[in-house]
């Protein structure tokens, strides 16, 4: 573990002693009684009441857990199968499941966890050392409310694990120490330079804890965190609260956060990371929405900027972010903040724009290109955004572009090649797209008479 404060060095040893047990709440009775007297935890317990239902673990229908044939997670019951105790799933054992490989094959509605385990909610996946690929899908509505539990998140703690391409939306997570939407504690093995690797993940919702609380990760001890963001609100009763990570001892790069961050007492509050002893590179947080000013982390390679700057392409382009294949940014998705390409966002629609070009003319499909722009791109000049490029369907005269857009009404037009010179027509009118769900628009060059498919 990289050197930190004396308190953190002691905490690191305590973490390792706690985390190797499957029951991550194995605190002695006197410590538990002291903690339950905290007013903050009384509030958590009071907020966690509700009707109760049972949970069921169902083995994945496909896969065997190897890298070549990972288990396929398609439902909440499949997801719980990973986390379940040996008494629920005796074979394979919990330790073997925690070391296996997984891919998620569909969005998962986790809102039923609100009534699991006498209202405590989701039982975090503990001691995870495997590989989890969300494949661009999300888990929606994950709920945890356990005021006596440390290491709280979808994954309670990880060792030399890989978690990639996964969204966590509308979480409601409340615990004691080391609390994050995705991972409570990200660990590796410092003596042989192994790390937990977290890449292309996001979180939204709210996260609460008593210390080391972050929108995505509570305590990043030995994790390498790349290309992630959190829009979750974060509140902590004690030290270290951050919009993305509560306490960071390793590497965070090309990430951002926007959620409000608050700390009841103690030290270490920040819009991005509550406490830093590791590397933070090319990261940002929104000083307006987080309520946290641009202080402390400026020298580490992170910057607090305004909401307008957070929604400006050049901010991230100048910082060296990959805006061609990794990230996208335009007004009509993710509230205008950068989004991760290929990761679904709940509520966004997949819209296909198809354009048929007339035969003849001077257009050469072998050398010329077709662009789309509109209000969903802030009327950016044709050719300035990768998303504006339309693809040709085989050898036909049909061109198409697939976009993720928030529901709404948009105006748009088509252009040949880059710039404003070769549009369908000069000036108004623009085409209109009313989007409420996944839709295909069939258009003909120069004609306004076509209509969208439902």
N, C-alpha and C positions, 0 to 999 in steps of 0.2 A: 504494500500500500504506500503511495507517495506520502511524504511527510505532511502532517497537518498540525493542528493545534493539539495540545496535550489531551484535551477532552476527546478529540476525534480519534487519537491513537488508541485510547482506552476503549472507545466505542467500537472500533474495528475488531478488537479481540472478542468483545461481547457479541458482535454480530455473528462472527464465525461459529461461536459456541452455540448460538441460538439456531442458526440456519441449517445445520446439518441434521436437525430433527425434523420429522415430517410434521409434527405439531408445532407450528411456529408461535404458539402462545404459551410455551412451557415456562412461564415465569413463576417464581416461588409465590406462595400464598400471601406473604406479607407485602411483597411488591405489588401484587394485583390489588390488594385492599387499599394501598396508598393511592394507586392510580385511579381507582374508581371514585375516590373522593374529589377528583378534579371537577370543578364546575363545568368545564368544557366537555368532559366525557358524559356528564349527566345530560347535557343538551343533546349529545349524539344519541344516547340510549333512548331519550324521549322521542326523538325524531324517527326512530326505527320501528315504530309499532305498525302493525298492519295484519291483515289476514295471512294465514300460513298455508303453504302447499308443499307437497313432497317433491323431491327431485329424482330423476331417473338417469342412470348412466347407460348409454347404448354404444356398443362397440362400432367403430367405423365399418362401413360396408365394403370398403376396398382398401388395399395396402397391407404392408406387413411391418412398417416402421423403419425400414432401411432407407438409405439415401437414394437407392435406385427405385424403390417402391414405397414411398411414404404413406402413412395412414392418411386417409382423406376425411377431413372434418367438414360435415355438411349441415350440422344442426347443433343446438345447444346441448342436447343429450350426448352427442359425440364429444363436444368440448368438455363437458363434465366428466366423461370417461377418462380423460387425461388426468384430471385433478383428484378423482375419487380415491378414498382410502382402500387399502387391501381388503377390508371387510366388505366393501361394496363391489370391487372388481379384484378378485384374488389372482387372476391370471390374464395377462401378464401382470407382474407386481407393479406397485406404484413407482418404485425406483427404476424399473425397466421402461415404463411408460414415460417417465421424466427424461430419459436419455434417448428417446426415439425421434424420428423425423416425421413431420406433418405438413400437409398442405390444406388450406381452407378452400373449399370449392363453391361456397355460396355465402351471401350475407347471413348473419346470425342475429336473431332477435333474442337478446338476453334479458329483456324486461321481466320475464317470470322469476328471475333470481331475487327480485324484491321480496318474495314471500318464502324464500328457502331458509332452512336451518333456523327455525324460530325467529325469523326476521333478520338474521345476521347476513343473509345473502350469499353471494358467491364464495366458494371455498378456494382461495388462490392456489394455483399450480405451484408446488414447492420444489426446491432443489432441481430446477429444470436445467439440463445440460444438453438438450437436443437441438433440433432445428424446426422452426415454425415459420412457414411461408404463407402469408395471408393471401397471396396472389391477387392483390388489389381489392379484396373484399373488406368489409367492416363488421364489427361486433357492436350492436346498438343496445343501449340501455343497461349496461352492466351495473349491478348494485352490490355494494358491500357496506355493512354497518356493524362493525365490531370494535367497540371502544377499548377492548383489552388485547387486541391483536396487533402485533408488529409484523412488518414485511407484508404489506398489503397492496394488491393490484391484481390484474389478470394473472400475472406471474408474481408470486410472493417474493421469490428470490431465484436468481439464475447463476450458473457457473459455466463459463466457457460455452455459452449458448449462442444461437443465431436466431434473431427475430426480425423478419423483413416484410415489407409490403403489406402492412396491416393498419387499419383504422379502428379507433375506439371512439364511438360517438355517443354523446349524451350520457356519459357515465355519472354515477352518483356514488362516490367512494369515500368512506369515512372510517378511519382507524386510529391507531395509537402512533407508533413511530415507524419511519421508513415507509411512506405511503406515496404511491404514484398510480396513475391510471393503468399504465402498461406493466411496469415492474416496480416492486417495492425496493429491492436491493439488487443491483447488477454487479456481480462478482466474477472474478477469474482466479487465476493462480499466479501471483506475482513472481514466485520463485522460478517458474518456467515460462513466464511472459505469455500467458494465455488470457484471453479477455472474452467477455460477453460482447457480441456485436449486434447493434440495433440500428437498422437502416430503413429509411422510407416508411416511417410510421407517424401517425398523428393521433391526437386526442381532443375531445371536446366534452363539456359538461362541468362537473365540479369535483374537487378533491379536497378533503379535510384531514388533518392529523394533529398530533401533539408536537412533533419535531421531524426534521428531514422530510419535508413534504413538497412534492413537485407535480406539475401538471401531467408529466409523462413518466418520470422516474423519481422515486424518493431519494435514494442514495446511489450515486454512480461511483462505486468504489473501483472497479476494474472493467468498466465498460467503454466501448468505442461507439459513440452515438453520432451518426451521420444522417443528414437529409431528413430531419424530423421537425415537427412543429406541434405546439399545443395551443389551443384556444380555451382551455379549461380555466375556470376560476380556482384559485388556490388559497386556502386559509390554514394557518397553523397556530396552535396554542403556545408553542415554544420555538426554540431556535431553528433557523434555516427553512425558509419558504421561498420557492422560486417558481416562476411561470412555467418553466420546462423541467428543471431539475432542482430538487431541494438542496442537495449537497454533492458537489462534483470533485472527484479525486483523479479523474483520468482525462478522456478526450471527448469534446463536443464540437462538431464542425458543421457549418452550413445548416444551421437550425434557427428557428425563431419561435417567439411566443407572444400572445396578445392578451391573455386573460387577466382579470384583476387579481392582485396578490395582497394578502393581508397577514399580519403577525400580531398575535395578542400580547406576547411578552418575549423577552430574550433578544438575541441579536441574529443578524443574518437574514435580511429580507431583500429581495431583488426581483425586478421584472422578469429576468431570465433564469438566474441561478442564485440560490440563497447564499451558498458558501463555495468558494473556488480555491482549490489547491492544484488543479490539473490544467490542461490546455483547453482553451476556448478560442475557436478560430472562425472568422467570417460569420458571426451570429448577430441576431438583432432581436429587440423587443419593442413593443409599442408603448411609449411612455404615457400616452393619453389613456388608452384603455386599461393598462395595467395599474395606473396610479403610482408608478415607480419612476423616478427621474433618471436621467442619464448620468449615473455616478458609479463608482466602484469598479465596473468591469471594462471601462473604456480601454484600459491598457492591456487587456487580455485578448483583444481581437473581437470584442463584442461591442455593439453600440445601441443605445436607446434612441429611437427616432419617432417622428410624428406619425399619425395614422396615414396622412397623405403620402409621406415618404415610404411607408410600409407597403403602399399600393402602387408604387412607381417602379416600373421595370428596371430603369437604370440603377436604382439603389442596389439591386442584387447582381445585375450585370457587372457593375463596377467592382463588386466584391468577389468576382470570379465564379459565381454560381453557374451551374449548367442549366440554362434556360431553353435548351434545344431538345434534350432528351429526358432530363430528370425533373425539372420544375416547369410549370407554366404560370402565367399571371395575366389575367384580363378581368374586366369589371364584373362579368356575368357569372362568375364561379367563385365560391369560397369567400363571398363578400368582398371580392377584389384583392384579397391577400394571396400570396403565392400558394399554389396547390401542387401536389405531387402527381405527376402524370401516371395514369393507369390505376390510381387509387380512387375508388368510388366514394362519393360524398352523399349521405342520405338526403333525399329530396331533390337532388339534381337529376335532370333528364338527359338521356342520350339522344341527340338530335342529328339526323343525317340530312345534309343538304345535297341534293342531286341536281346537276345542271346538264342539259342536253344542248350541245353546240350545233349550229346548222352546217350542212355539208358545203364544201367550196369555200370561197373567201381566201384571205391571206394567212389565216391561222394555220400554223404547222405544229401538229401535236407532238412531233419528235423534238422540236427545239423550243416551242413556246410553252407557257404555263398559264394556269387558271387560278385566280385568287378570289377569296371571299372576304369582305369586311363589313362591319356594321356597328350598331350601338353596343352589341355584346362585347366588342373589342374596343369600345371607346372611339370608334371610327378611326382606328389606326391606319396609316397609309398602307395600301396593299403591298405585301412583300416584306413588311417589317416584323411580322410575327410568324413563327413556324406553323401555328394553327391555321393560318390563312391559306396555306397551300392545299389545293385540291388534287386528288389522285385520279388517274384515268382508270376506267373499268375495262381492263384488257386492251383490245384494239378498237373499241367502240368510240363514239363521240360523247359518251356519258362520263362526267367527272363528278366526284363526290368528296365531301369532307364530313367527318364525324366529330361532333363537339359535345362537351358536357356543359350544360347551361342550367342556371337556376330558373324556375318557372317565371314567366313574365311575357311582356310584349316587346319585341325588338324590331328594328329596321335594319335592312341589309341590302347589299348590291354585289354584283360580280364584276371582275375586271380581268383583262388579259395582260399577263406579265405584271411586273412591279410598277407602282406609281398610279397616279390618278388619270393618266391620259386615255387609257383604252377601256372605258367602262361600257356597260350595256347601252347607256344613253347619258347625256349630259344633264346634270342637275336633278331636281325632283321629278317624279316621286321615287322613293325607295320602296323596296319590297317590305312587307310586314309579316312577321312570324309571331303567332300567339302560341306559347308553349306552356302546357300544363303537365305533360308526361312525355315519355319516349315517343318521338314523332319522326316521320320522314317527309321532307318537302321535295316534290318534283317540280323543277323549274325548267323553262325553255329560254334560251338566250334572247333577250329583247322583248319577252312577252310577260305581261302581268296577269294573264287569264288563268294560270295554273293554280291548283289548290293543294293543300297538304293532305297526306293520308292520316287517318286516325291512328 
